[in-house]
Amino acid sequence: MAKYFQNIPLQPENLDSLREAVIKKVIDDEDIRKVVTIKRVKNGAPLAVIGEMDAVGHAGAGCNPTYEEIGINNALQRWALGAWEIALKICYENLEDTIAEYSLRTGTAIGDLTGTDFMAIYMELLVTQVKRMIWRFAWFGDTAAATIANGGNITNGTDVTLLTTCDGLWKRLFAIATANASQLTQISANAAASYAAQKSAMLASGYATGLVDTILLDASSRVNANGEATLFVNKKFADYLAHDIKVTYKDNMPFERIFDGFYLGYYNGVRIGAIETWDYMIDTYENTGAKWNKPFRAVLANPANLLVGVDKENPVDDLDIIFDRVNRMNHIYATGKMDTRVAMPDNVHVAY
């Protein structure tokens, strides 16, 4: 039996309306469009990137010059959209003897939850979970995801289909950094053997600031050639950076909350975007029980280079909410497709 409000039983001293209940949110919603570029695409559609032309201009001048052919760097990728679905059902019997019973209709219509206070709260929570799903697929998706017990990095007990719709941006960024070591800055704290050791390593005096300095020094100048790049880090990383600046250098690095869960600061003129959802995802889906998998990560990139392809821009727009008068169940259904791409792989720098 699904659990809804079993911890708030139907008793006179409890609330008489679900709308008075306080909804506890694990994390706040975040606007993913500040971090990536979402594009509406079709499966198999090309993603063509035209790069720079080869260098021109040689020493010399005069009659009968030597003419040459030069190339234009280019690349072609294709979108490979993977499918996801949300298929839920609710029976009114699961709400009886809980605070939610106050929202039930009476008589024959008791089974129809559409339009009730309970459904309003249920849908508000569902929209939050849909947004979180987009974040999860976009950044932590892995079509080959496997639990730790099965040789992968996913927390044991996790339903891996929560991650296998498409390959997320972290998987693509890790592959880019593996293929080209010059695009990687290693974070040695990640290799520590326990939660405490990982945190202790980041707390070392000068470590977090030195790490950010190294990232910015290691990164190719073309990554931020137009000044639009941001160093995106998980919030835990940003917290240790701010702490190190305060304790080691007796200075403050304020982070402004741009929207719930996303914070923006500046370090030597470079934008630092701190993302809380990454910490939640790592703790939930990449946790051995003794340590986290790559708990400190960063990518220096222009959001226009980090692409999320979808078949529809707002997956909540066409949620089907149906009361079946035959089986007396309430059904909610949605489906869509998604993929990710790094448009110009040379124009990112990754740290983990």
Contacts in CASP RR format, 6 or more apart in sequence:
PFRMAT RR
TARGET T0000
AUTHOR 0000-0000-0000
METHOD contacts of the structure
MODEL  1
MAKYFQNIPLQPENLDSLREAVIKKVIDDEDIRKVVTIKRVKNGAPLAVI
GEMDAVGHAGAGCNPTYEEIGINNALQRWALGAWEIALKICYENLEDTIA
EYSLRTGTAIGDLTGTDFMAIYMELLVTQVKRMIWRFAWFGDTAAATIAN
GGNITNGTDVTLLTTCDGLWKRLFAIATANASQLTQISANAAASYAAQKS
AMLASGYATGLVDTILLDASSRVNANGEATLFVNKKFADYLAHDIKVTYK
DNMPFERIFDGFYLGYYNGVRIGAIETWDYMIDTYENTGAKWNKPFRAVL
ANPANLLVGVDKENPVDDLDIIFDRVNRMNHIYATGKMDTRVAMPDNVHV
AY
1 94 0 8 1.000
2 90 0 8 1.000
2 94 0 8 1.000
3 94 0 8 1.000
4 90 0 8 1.000
4 94 0 8 1.000
4 95 0 8 1.000
4 98 0 8 1.000
4 100 0 8 1.000
4 118 0 8 1.000
4 122 0 8 1.000
5 18 0 8 1.000
5 21 0 8 1.000
5 95 0 8 1.000
5 98 0 8 1.000
5 99 0 8 1.000
5 100 0 8 1.000
6 98 0 8 1.000
8 14 0 8 1.000
8 15 0 8 1.000
8 21 0 8 1.000
8 98 0 8 1.000
8 99 0 8 1.000
8 100 0 8 1.000
9 97 0 8 1.000
9 98 0 8 1.000
9 99 0 8 1.000
10 96 0 8 1.000
10 97 0 8 1.000
10 98 0 8 1.000
10 99 0 8 1.000
10 101 0 8 1.000
10 102 0 8 1.000
14 99 0 8 1.000
15 21 0 8 1.000
15 99 0 8 1.000
15 102 0 8 1.000
16 102 0 8 1.000
17 102 0 8 1.000
17 103 0 8 1.000
17 117 0 8 1.000
18 99 0 8 1.000
18 100 0 8 1.000
18 102 0 8 1.000
18 103 0 8 1.000
18 117 0 8 1.000
18 118 0 8 1.000
18 120 0 8 1.000
18 121 0 8 1.000
19 117 0 8 1.000
19 120 0 8 1.000
19 121 0 8 1.000
21 99 0 8 1.000
21 121 0 8 1.000
23 121 0 8 1.000
23 124 0 8 1.000
23 125 0 8 1.000
25 128 0 8 1.000
26 280 0 8 1.000
27 132 0 8 1.000
27 261 0 8 1.000
27 276 0 8 1.000
27 277 0 8 1.000
27 280 0 8 1.000
28 260 0 8 1.000
28 261 0 8 1.000
28 276 0 8 1.000
29 128 0 8 1.000
29 131 0 8 1.000
29 259 0 8 1.000
29 260 0 8 1.000
29 261 0 8 1.000
30 131 0 8 1.000
30 135 0 8 1.000
30 259 0 8 1.000
30 260 0 8 1.000
30 261 0 8 1.000
30 262 0 8 1.000
30 275 0 8 1.000
30 276 0 8 1.000
30 277 0 8 1.000
31 259 0 8 1.000
31 262 0 8 1.000
32 38 0 8 1.000
32 131 0 8 1.000
32 134 0 8 1.000
32 135 0 8 1.000
32 138 0 8 1.000
32 308 0 8 1.000
34 258 0 8 1.000
34 259 0 8 1.000
34 262 0 8 1.000
34 303 0 8 1.000
35 232 0 8 1.000
35 262 0 8 1.000
35 275 0 8 1.000
35 303 0 8 1.000
35 306 0 8 1.000
36 138 0 8 1.000
36 169 0 8 1.000
36 303 0 8 1.000
36 306 0 8 1.000
36 307 0 8 1.000
36 308 0 8 1.000
36 340 0 8 1.000
37 303 0 8 1.000
37 304 0 8 1.000
37 305 0 8 1.000
37 306 0 8 1.000
37 307 0 8 1.000
37 308 0 8 1.000
38 307 0 8 1.000
38 308 0 8 1.000
38 309 0 8 1.000
38 310 0 8 1.000
38 313 0 8 1.000
39 307 0 8 1.000
39 308 0 8 1.000
39 309 0 8 1.000
39 310 0 8 1.000
40 309 0 8 1.000
40 310 0 8 1.000
40 311 0 8 1.000
40 312 0 8 1.000
40 313 0 8 1.000
41 47 0 8 1.000
41 79 0 8 1.000
41 81 0 8 1.000
41 309 0 8 1.000
41 310 0 8 1.000
41 311 0 8 1.000
41 339 0 8 1.000
42 79 0 8 1.000
42 81 0 8 1.000
42 311 0 8 1.000
43 79 0 8 1.000
43 80 0 8 1.000
43 81 0 8 1.000
43 82 0 8 1.000
43 311 0 8 1.000
43 337 0 8 1.000
44 78 0 8 1.000
44 79 0 8 1.000
44 80 0 8 1.000
44 81 0 8 1.000
45 78 0 8 1.000
45 79 0 8 1.000
46 76 0 8 1.000
46 77 0 8 1.000
46 78 0 8 1.000
46 79 0 8 1.000
47 76 0 8 1.000
47 77 0 8 1.000
47 78 0 8 1.000
47 79 0 8 1.000
47 307 0 8 1.000
47 341 0 8 1.000
47 343 0 8 1.000
48 74 0 8 1.000
48 75 0 8 1.000
48 76 0 8 1.000
49 74 0 8 1.000
49 75 0 8 1.000
49 76 0 8 1.000
49 77 0 8 1.000
49 343 0 8 1.000
49 344 0 8 1.000
50 72 0 8 1.000
50 73 0 8 1.000
50 74 0 8 1.000
51 72 0 8 1.000
51 73 0 8 1.000
51 74 0 8 1.000
51 75 0 8 1.000
51 344 0 8 1.000
52 72 0 8 1.000
52 73 0 8 1.000
53 70 0 8 1.000
53 71 0 8 1.000
53 72 0 8 1.000
53 73 0 8 1.000
54 70 0 8 1.000
54 71 0 8 1.000
54 72 0 8 1.000
54 73 0 8 1.000
55 70 0 8 1.000
56 70 0 8 1.000
75 344 0 8 1.000
77 341 0 8 1.000
77 343 0 8 1.000
79 309 0 8 1.000
79 339 0 8 1.000
79 341 0 8 1.000
80 166 0 8 1.000
80 339 0 8 1.000
81 166 0 8 1.000
81 309 0 8 1.000
81 310 0 8 1.000
81 311 0 8 1.000
81 337 0 8 1.000
81 338 0 8 1.000
81 339 0 8 1.000
82 165 0 8 1.000
82 166 0 8 1.000
82 337 0 8 1.000
82 338 0 8 1.000
82 339 0 8 1.000
83 165 0 8 1.000
83 335 0 8 1.000
83 336 0 8 1.000
83 337 0 8 1.000
84 133 0 8 1.000
84 137 0 8 1.000
84 165 0 8 1.000
84 335 0 8 1.000
84 336 0 8 1.000
84 337 0 8 1.000
84 338 0 8 1.000
85 333 0 8 1.000
85 334 0 8 1.000
85 335 0 8 1.000
85 336 0 8 1.000
86 126 0 8 1.000
86 130 0 8 1.000
86 133 0 8 1.000
86 319 0 8 1.000
86 332 0 8 1.000
86 333 0 8 1.000
86 334 0 8 1.000
86 335 0 8 1.000
87 331 0 8 1.000
87 332 0 8 1.000
87 333 0 8 1.000
88 126 0 8 1.000
88 331 0 8 1.000
88 332 0 8 1.000
88 333 0 8 1.000
89 329 0 8 1.000
89 330 0 8 1.000
89 331 0 8 1.000
89 332 0 8 1.000
90 113 0 8 1.000
90 122 0 8 1.000
90 329 0 8 1.000
90 330 0 8 1.000
90 332 0 8 1.000
91 111 0 8 1.000
91 328 0 8 1.000
91 329 0 8 1.000
91 330 0 8 1.000
92 104 0 8 1.000
92 110 0 8 1.000
92 111 0 8 1.000
92 113 0 8 1.000
92 328 0 8 1.000
92 330 0 8 1.000
95 101 0 8 1.000
95 103 0 8 1.000
95 104 0 8 1.000
95 113 0 8 1.000
95 118 0 8 1.000
96 104 0 8 1.000
100 118 0 8 1.000
102 117 0 8 1.000
103 113 0 8 1.000
103 116 0 8 1.000
103 117 0 8 1.000
103 118 0 8 1.000
103 119 0 8 1.000
104 110 0 8 1.000
104 111 0 8 1.000
104 113 0 8 1.000
104 116 0 8 1.000
104 118 0 8 1.000
105 111 0 8 1.000
105 112 0 8 1.000
105 116 0 8 1.000
111 323 0 8 1.000
111 328 0 8 1.000
111 330 0 8 1.000
112 323 0 8 1.000
112 330 0 8 1.000
113 119 0 8 1.000
113 122 0 8 1.000
113 323 0 8 1.000
113 330 0 8 1.000
114 321 0 8 1.000
114 323 0 8 1.000
114 330 0 8 1.000
119 321 0 8 1.000
119 330 0 8 1.000
123 319 0 8 1.000
123 321 0 8 1.000
126 319 0 8 1.000
126 332 0 8 1.000
127 316 0 8 1.000
130 315 0 8 1.000
130 316 0 8 1.000
130 334 0 8 1.000
132 277 0 8 1.000
134 308 0 8 1.000
134 315 0 8 1.000
134 338 0 8 1.000
135 277 0 8 1.000
135 281 0 8 1.000
136 162 0 8 1.000
136 163 0 8 1.000
136 281 0 8 1.000
136 285 0 8 1.000
137 163 0 8 1.000
137 165 0 8 1.000
137 166 0 8 1.000
137 168 0 8 1.000
137 338 0 8 1.000
137 340 0 8 1.000
138 168 0 8 1.000
138 169 0 8 1.000
138 308 0 8 1.000
138 338 0 8 1.000
138 340 0 8 1.000
139 168 0 8 1.000
139 169 0 8 1.000
139 170 0 8 1.000
139 277 0 8 1.000
139 278 0 8 1.000
139 281 0 8 1.000
140 163 0 8 1.000
140 168 0 8 1.000
140 170 0 8 1.000
140 281 0 8 1.000
140 285 0 8 1.000
140 286 0 8 1.000
141 163 0 8 1.000
141 164 0 8 1.000
141 165 0 8 1.000
141 166 0 8 1.000
141 167 0 8 1.000
141 168 0 8 1.000
141 170 0 8 1.000
141 171 0 8 1.000
142 154 0 8 1.000
142 163 0 8 1.000
142 164 0 8 1.000
142 167 0 8 1.000
142 168 0 8 1.000
142 171 0 8 1.000
143 164 0 8 1.000
143 165 0 8 1.000
143 166 0 8 1.000
143 167 0 8 1.000
144 164 0 8 1.000
145 152 0 8 1.000
145 154 0 8 1.000
145 160 0 8 1.000
145 163 0 8 1.000
145 164 0 8 1.000
146 152 0 8 1.000
146 153 0 8 1.000
146 154 0 8 1.000
146 160 0 8 1.000
147 154 0 8 1.000
147 155 0 8 1.000
147 156 0 8 1.000
147 157 0 8 1.000
147 158 0 8 1.000
147 160 0 8 1.000
148 154 0 8 1.000
148 155 0 8 1.000
148 156 0 8 1.000
148 288 0 8 1.000
149 156 0 8 1.000
153 286 0 8 1.000
153 293 0 8 1.000
154 160 0 8 1.000
154 163 0 8 1.000
154 285 0 8 1.000
154 286 0 8 1.000
155 284 0 8 1.000
155 285 0 8 1.000
155 286 0 8 1.000
155 287 0 8 1.000
155 288 0 8 1.000
155 289 0 8 1.000
158 285 0 8 1.000
162 285 0 8 1.000
163 285 0 8 1.000
165 338 0 8 1.000
166 338 0 8 1.000
166 339 0 8 1.000
166 340 0 8 1.000
167 339 0 8 1.000
167 340 0 8 1.000
168 340 0 8 1.000
169 306 0 8 1.000
169 308 0 8 1.000
169 340 0 8 1.000
169 342 0 8 1.000
170 297 0 8 1.000
172 340 0 8 1.000
172 341 0 8 1.000
172 342 0 8 1.000
173 299 0 8 1.000
173 342 0 8 1.000
173 348 0 8 1.000
173 350 0 8 1.000
174 350 0 8 1.000
174 352 0 8 1.000
176 183 0 8 1.000
176 342 0 8 1.000
176 345 0 8 1.000
176 348 0 8 1.000
176 350 0 8 1.000
177 183 0 8 1.000
177 184 0 8 1.000
177 350 0 8 1.000
177 352 0 8 1.000
178 184 0 8 1.000
180 346 0 8 1.000
182 218 0 8 1.000
182 220 0 8 1.000
183 219 0 8 1.000
183 220 0 8 1.000
183 346 0 8 1.000
183 348 0 8 1.000
183 349 0 8 1.000
183 350 0 8 1.000
184 218 0 8 1.000
184 349 0 8 1.000
184 350 0 8 1.000
184 351 0 8 1.000
184 352 0 8 1.000
185 211 0 8 1.000
185 214 0 8 1.000
185 215 0 8 1.000
185 218 0 8 1.000
185 298 0 8 1.000
185 349 0 8 1.000
185 350 0 8 1.000
185 351 0 8 1.000
186 351 0 8 1.000
186 352 0 8 1.000
187 211 0 8 1.000
187 294 0 8 1.000
187 296 0 8 1.000
187 297 0 8 1.000
187 298 0 8 1.000
187 351 0 8 1.000
187 352 0 8 1.000
188 201 0 8 1.000
189 198 0 8 1.000
189 201 0 8 1.000
189 202 0 8 1.000
189 207 0 8 1.000
189 295 0 8 1.000
189 296 0 8 1.000
190 198 0 8 1.000
190 294 0 8 1.000
190 295 0 8 1.000
190 296 0 8 1.000
190 352 0 8 1.000
192 198 0 8 1.000
192 200 0 8 1.000
192 201 0 8 1.000
192 291 0 8 1.000
193 290 0 8 1.000
193 291 0 8 1.000
194 290 0 8 1.000
194 291 0 8 1.000
195 290 0 8 1.000
195 291 0 8 1.000
195 292 0 8 1.000
197 291 0 8 1.000
198 291 0 8 1.000
198 292 0 8 1.000
198 295 0 8 1.000
198 296 0 8 1.000
201 207 0 8 1.000
202 208 0 8 1.000
202 237 0 8 1.000
202 240 0 8 1.000
202 296 0 8 1.000
203 240 0 8 1.000
203 243 0 8 1.000
203 244 0 8 1.000
205 244 0 8 1.000
205 247 0 8 1.000
205 248 0 8 1.000
206 244 0 8 1.000
206 248 0 8 1.000
207 240 0 8 1.000
207 244 0 8 1.000
208 237 0 8 1.000
208 240 0 8 1.000
208 241 0 8 1.000
208 243 0 8 1.000
208 244 0 8 1.000
208 245 0 8 1.000
209 241 0 8 1.000
209 244 0 8 1.000
209 245 0 8 1.000
209 248 0 8 1.000
209 249 0 8 1.000
211 351 0 8 1.000
212 231 0 8 1.000
212 241 0 8 1.000
212 267 0 8 1.000
212 272 0 8 1.000
212 298 0 8 1.000
215 231 0 8 1.000
215 298 0 8 1.000
215 300 0 8 1.000
215 349 0 8 1.000
215 351 0 8 1.000
216 231 0 8 1.000
216 268 0 8 1.000
216 270 0 8 1.000
216 300 0 8 1.000
218 349 0 8 1.000
219 300 0 8 1.000
219 349 0 8 1.000
220 346 0 8 1.000
220 347 0 8 1.000
220 349 0 8 1.000
222 346 0 8 1.000
222 347 0 8 1.000
223 229 0 8 1.000
223 300 0 8 1.000
223 301 0 8 1.000
223 302 0 8 1.000
223 347 0 8 1.000
223 348 0 8 1.000
223 349 0 8 1.000
224 270 0 8 1.000
224 300 0 8 1.000
224 302 0 8 1.000
226 302 0 8 1.000
227 302 0 8 1.000
228 302 0 8 1.000
228 303 0 8 1.000
228 304 0 8 1.000
229 270 0 8 1.000
229 271 0 8 1.000
229 300 0 8 1.000
229 301 0 8 1.000
229 302 0 8 1.000
230 270 0 8 1.000
230 271 0 8 1.000
230 272 0 8 1.000
230 273 0 8 1.000
230 300 0 8 1.000
230 301 0 8 1.000
230 302 0 8 1.000
230 303 0 8 1.000
231 267 0 8 1.000
231 270 0 8 1.000
231 271 0 8 1.000
231 272 0 8 1.000
231 273 0 8 1.000
231 298 0 8 1.000
231 299 0 8 1.000
231 300 0 8 1.000
232 273 0 8 1.000
232 275 0 8 1.000
232 298 0 8 1.000
232 299 0 8 1.000
232 300 0 8 1.000
232 301 0 8 1.000
233 241 0 8 1.000
233 272 0 8 1.000
233 273 0 8 1.000
233 274 0 8 1.000
233 275 0 8 1.000
233 296 0 8 1.000
233 297 0 8 1.000
233 298 0 8 1.000
234 274 0 8 1.000
234 275 0 8 1.000
234 276 0 8 1.000
234 278 0 8 1.000
234 279 0 8 1.000
234 282 0 8 1.000
234 295 0 8 1.000
234 296 0 8 1.000
234 297 0 8 1.000
234 298 0 8 1.000
235 261 0 8 1.000
235 263 0 8 1.000
235 274 0 8 1.000
235 275 0 8 1.000
235 276 0 8 1.000
235 278 0 8 1.000
235 279 0 8 1.000
236 279 0 8 1.000
236 295 0 8 1.000
236 296 0 8 1.000
237 274 0 8 1.000
237 296 0 8 1.000
237 297 0 8 1.000
237 298 0 8 1.000
238 255 0 8 1.000
238 263 0 8 1.000
238 272 0 8 1.000
238 273 0 8 1.000
238 274 0 8 1.000
239 274 0 8 1.000
240 296 0 8 1.000
241 253 0 8 1.000
241 267 0 8 1.000
241 272 0 8 1.000
242 252 0 8 1.000
242 253 0 8 1.000
242 254 0 8 1.000
242 255 0 8 1.000
245 251 0 8 1.000
245 252 0 8 1.000
245 253 0 8 1.000
246 252 0 8 1.000
246 253 0 8 1.000
253 265 0 8 1.000
253 266 0 8 1.000
253 267 0 8 1.000
254 265 0 8 1.000
255 263 0 8 1.000
255 264 0 8 1.000
255 265 0 8 1.000
255 272 0 8 1.000
255 274 0 8 1.000
256 263 0 8 1.000
256 264 0 8 1.000
256 265 0 8 1.000
257 263 0 8 1.000
258 264 0 8 1.000
261 275 0 8 1.000
261 276 0 8 1.000
261 277 0 8 1.000
262 273 0 8 1.000
262 274 0 8 1.000
262 275 0 8 1.000
262 276 0 8 1.000
263 273 0 8 1.000
263 274 0 8 1.000
263 276 0 8 1.000
264 271 0 8 1.000
264 272 0 8 1.000
264 273 0 8 1.000
264 274 0 8 1.000
265 271 0 8 1.000
265 272 0 8 1.000
265 273 0 8 1.000
265 274 0 8 1.000
266 272 0 8 1.000
278 297 0 8 1.000
279 295 0 8 1.000
282 292 0 8 1.000
282 293 0 8 1.000
282 294 0 8 1.000
282 295 0 8 1.000
283 292 0 8 1.000
286 292 0 8 1.000
286 293 0 8 1.000
286 294 0 8 1.000
287 293 0 8 1.000
294 352 0 8 1.000
296 351 0 8 1.000
296 352 0 8 1.000
297 350 0 8 1.000
297 351 0 8 1.000
297 352 0 8 1.000
298 350 0 8 1.000
298 351 0 8 1.000
298 352 0 8 1.000
299 306 0 8 1.000
299 348 0 8 1.000
299 349 0 8 1.000
299 350 0 8 1.000
299 351 0 8 1.000
300 348 0 8 1.000
300 349 0 8 1.000
300 350 0 8 1.000
301 342 0 8 1.000
301 347 0 8 1.000
301 348 0 8 1.000
301 349 0 8 1.000
302 347 0 8 1.000
304 343 0 8 1.000
305 342 0 8 1.000
305 343 0 8 1.000
305 344 0 8 1.000
305 347 0 8 1.000
305 348 0 8 1.000
306 340 0 8 1.000
306 342 0 8 1.000
306 343 0 8 1.000
306 348 0 8 1.000
307 340 0 8 1.000
307 341 0 8 1.000
307 342 0 8 1.000
307 343 0 8 1.000
308 338 0 8 1.000
308 339 0 8 1.000
308 340 0 8 1.000
309 338 0 8 1.000
309 339 0 8 1.000
309 340 0 8 1.000
309 341 0 8 1.000
310 336 0 8 1.000
310 337 0 8 1.000
310 338 0 8 1.000
311 336 0 8 1.000
311 337 0 8 1.000
311 338 0 8 1.000
312 318 0 8 1.000
312 336 0 8 1.000
315 334 0 8 1.000
315 336 0 8 1.000
316 334 0 8 1.000
318 334 0 8 1.000
319 332 0 8 1.000
319 333 0 8 1.000
319 334 0 8 1.000
320 331 0 8 1.000
320 332 0 8 1.000
320 333 0 8 1.000
320 334 0 8 1.000
321 330 0 8 1.000
321 331 0 8 1.000
321 332 0 8 1.000
322 330 0 8 1.000
322 331 0 8 1.000
322 332 0 8 1.000
322 333 0 8 1.000
323 329 0 8 1.000
323 330 0 8 1.000
323 331 0 8 1.000
324 330 0 8 1.000
324 331 0 8 1.000
342 348 0 8 1.000
END
